[in-house]
Amino acid sequence: MKPAYAAIIRDTLLLLPRLTYTGLRVFMGQLFSKPSNRLRVFTSIDWLATHLDLEPQLIRSASIEEVHSGTATRSRLRIRYAEALTAAPGPASLFIKSRPQDFASALFGALFELGGNEVSFYRHIRPGLPVKTPGVYYCEGDSKNYVMLLEDLTDRGCDFRDLTSQCSLEDARSVVTTLAQLHARFWQSQRFETDLAWVNRFETNRDDRLLKLVRQLSVPIAYKKFSQVFPERIREVIPQLMNNYHRLEQQWAQEPRTLLHGDAHLGNMYFQDGQAGLLDWQVSQYGQGMRDIGYFLINSMDEELRLAHQEELIRHYLLTLHDLGVALDFDTAWRQYRLQSVYAWIAGVVTAPSNFQEKSVVTSGLSRSCKAILDLDAIELIREL
């Protein structure tokens, strides 16, 4: 598969002002705003006391430990309280999420407004959310320079997973229940026309041209690098998919719609007291609930387990919605699920050339999504576009 050189050059030139401006902003931010300086305020006893609603004399000291840096810098704030206290009056630690340290990751996050989107989520959506997700003590900034001070879940008996973890049927039911509860709360909500009008969606997609450029660059590279993963039937339909992608997005945007997590795989989840919680809201958006369901089932479940139980799990999702006052029939949900399998595939393809995940993880994800497109006969739907 050859890259569409003419389209790549055209879109690059059209995006050049945005790429240049954002790149300069990120570079200057990293040049003059070191992570240690940006996070130092959290170690101030007076500042901490104000945000934890405590008297300053109760806090002895606070220090920061870096945990991990990728698409965001993740750190932990350790808090020590006065020795005379018999019990800690506040949390022993808090979780800090802030702008990535390296330029490439910071530029990627700024271009797609990942950090700013998550800050907006914690400010405007997190209060009153009907599902488990970290509490927020402080969040500020935009995607070029942001910081969030969140509840640290590591000491609360939470079971964390990653992309290599096994997902049992019981786990899957718990996740599907959580996603249904999230979706039901915001199903066709009028808030998306008022205080949640900023939430990204098809009609106002601020990244449409940029995403198109990313697909044009990534698909040929992934096709070549992971050619052994792509069955012949999928190879044949890729050109038609690329040429008619806008029509596919129009179908994905058909109502009813709701608030989506947007990246609902097992690595962005945790389990506590028999319930699934959701982490990392950087790509929350407005769309069909079956996007979250399809993305989870295809990317996080073993293929045999998914094939054996996907219909049961979708019916469980619909029943949970029904119990919460939302009606969606199975035939509509099933067609959406088939079509959203293409999203799970394209999401894997466009990230495949990067180094965000290990090659074995990328290969496994692409293999699962390719098999899902075939067993759900989504190729028929692609040809109908």
C-alpha positions, 0 to 999 in steps of 0.5 A: 500500500503506497502513501497518498503523497499528494494528500499528505503534502496538501494537509501538511501545508494546511496544518503547518501554521498550527503545527508550528505555533503549537510546537513553539508553545510546547518548546518554550513551555519546556524551556522555561517551565521545568517539571520540578518548578511546576510541581513545587507548589504542591509541597507547600504546607500552606497550599496543601492545607488549603486544598485538603481543608486542614490546619497547616500545623497538622502537616509536617512535610510533603515530597514528590516522587516521579512514577512514570512519564509517557503521554503524561508525567505521573508522579506521587505526592507523599504527605507526612502529618504531625507525629503527635496525631493518632490518625492521619487527618488526610490522605497519605499520598496523592497522584499528580498527572502533568504535561509530558517531559519529552518534546514529542509526547508533549507535542502529541498531547498538545496537538490533540488537546489531551491534557486540556480535555481531561482537565475539563472533564475533572472540572465539569463532568467528574462532580456527580459522576455515577461511576468509580473514577479518581477524586480530584483535589486540584486541576489547572491549565491547558494541553500545553501546560497542565497539572492535576492533583488526584486521589491516589488509589494504590492504597485503597485495595484497588486491582489495577490491570494493563493491556497484557492482563487477562479479562475474565467474564466476570470482569467484563460484566463489571466493566459493561455495567460501569459503561452502561451506568456512565452512558445512561447518565448522559444519554441524549443529554441537553447538557451537550448543548449548554455547559458540555458544548465543549465536548468533542464530537463529529460535528465540531471535531477540532482534529479532523484534518490532523487525524486525516493526516495521521491516518494517511501517514500511519496506515501505510507504515502499519501495513508494511510493519505488521503485514503478517497480521492483516488478512487478505480480505482486510488488505483488499478493503483498506483503500475503500475504507480510507477513501470513504472514511468521512462516511464512516464517521457520519455513521458513527455519529448517528444518534442516540449518543452519550458521553464516552470514555473514549479509550475504554481498554483494560489498562485504563480501568481498575476494580474495587469491591466488585465494581470497575472504575475508569481512569484516564479521560483524555479522549472523552467525547460525545458519540454512540455508546457502542464505541466504548463497548466495542472497543473494550470487548475487542481490545481487552477480551480473549478472542474465544471468550469474546466470541462466546459471550459478546451477545450476552454482554451486549444484552446485559448492557442494554438491560442495564440501560433499560433499568436506568430508563434508557431504551436501545434495541438489540438490532441497532446496538448490534449493527453499531457494534459491528461498525464500531469494530472498524474504529477499534481496528483504525485506533490500533493501526494509527498508533502502531508506528509509534513507540507508545506500546510494546510491539507484542502488545500492538501485534496482539491488539491488531490481531484481535481487531482484524479478527473482530472485523472478519467475524462480525462481517464488518467488511460488508458494512465498509463496502456499503459506505 
